């Protein structure tokens, strides 16, 4: 199992690099989104706030949510591809014939 983890933690894998980049982008955006939603909620509670300020705050939060949705969809697609590649790797290991392993051991010695 540890061998598998080291294989997939290889930083040279472009798929993993893309996933890491999207996660690095997504994390602060989600934090910002939560703050924007909280700000819109505060505007809603303030009786002296103008309706246009509340509408603008909601629009900003909604726009940020749309950006997060796009990144989330791309991240899901990349993760699905990574899982498929892991499944292919598992199948290749299972399909290795014991005679091939013995041959490789003899080649080394």
Secondary structure in CASP SS format (residue, H / E / C, confidence):
PFRMAT SS
TARGET T0000
AUTHOR 0000-0000-0000
METHOD secondary structure of the structure
MODEL  1
X C 1.00
X H 1.00
X H 1.00
X H 1.00
X H 1.00
X H 1.00
X H 1.00
X H 1.00
X C 1.00
X C 1.00
X C 1.00
X C 1.00
X C 1.00
X H 1.00
X H 1.00
X H 1.00
X H 1.00
X H 1.00
X H 1.00
X H 1.00
X H 1.00
X H 1.00
X H 1.00
X H 1.00
X H 1.00
X H 1.00
X H 1.00
X H 1.00
X H 1.00
X H 1.00
X H 1.00
X H 1.00
X H 1.00
X H 1.00
X H 1.00
X H 1.00
X H 1.00
X H 1.00
X H 1.00
X H 1.00
X H 1.00
X H 1.00
X H 1.00
X H 1.00
X H 1.00
X C 1.00
X C 1.00
X C 1.00
X C 1.00
X C 1.00
X H 1.00
X H 1.00
X H 1.00
X H 1.00
X H 1.00
X H 1.00
X H 1.00
X H 1.00
X H 1.00
X H 1.00
X H 1.00
X H 1.00
X H 1.00
X H 1.00
X H 1.00
X H 1.00
X H 1.00
X H 1.00
X H 1.00
X H 1.00
X H 1.00
X H 1.00
X H 1.00
X H 1.00
X H 1.00
X H 1.00
X H 1.00
X H 1.00
X H 1.00
X H 1.00
X H 1.00
X H 1.00
X H 1.00
X H 1.00
X H 1.00
X H 1.00
X H 1.00
X H 1.00
X H 1.00
X H 1.00
X H 1.00
X H 1.00
X H 1.00
X H 1.00
X C 1.00
X C 1.00
X C 1.00
X H 1.00
X H 1.00
X H 1.00
X H 1.00
X H 1.00
X H 1.00
X H 1.00
X H 1.00
X H 1.00
X H 1.00
X H 1.00
X C 1.00
END
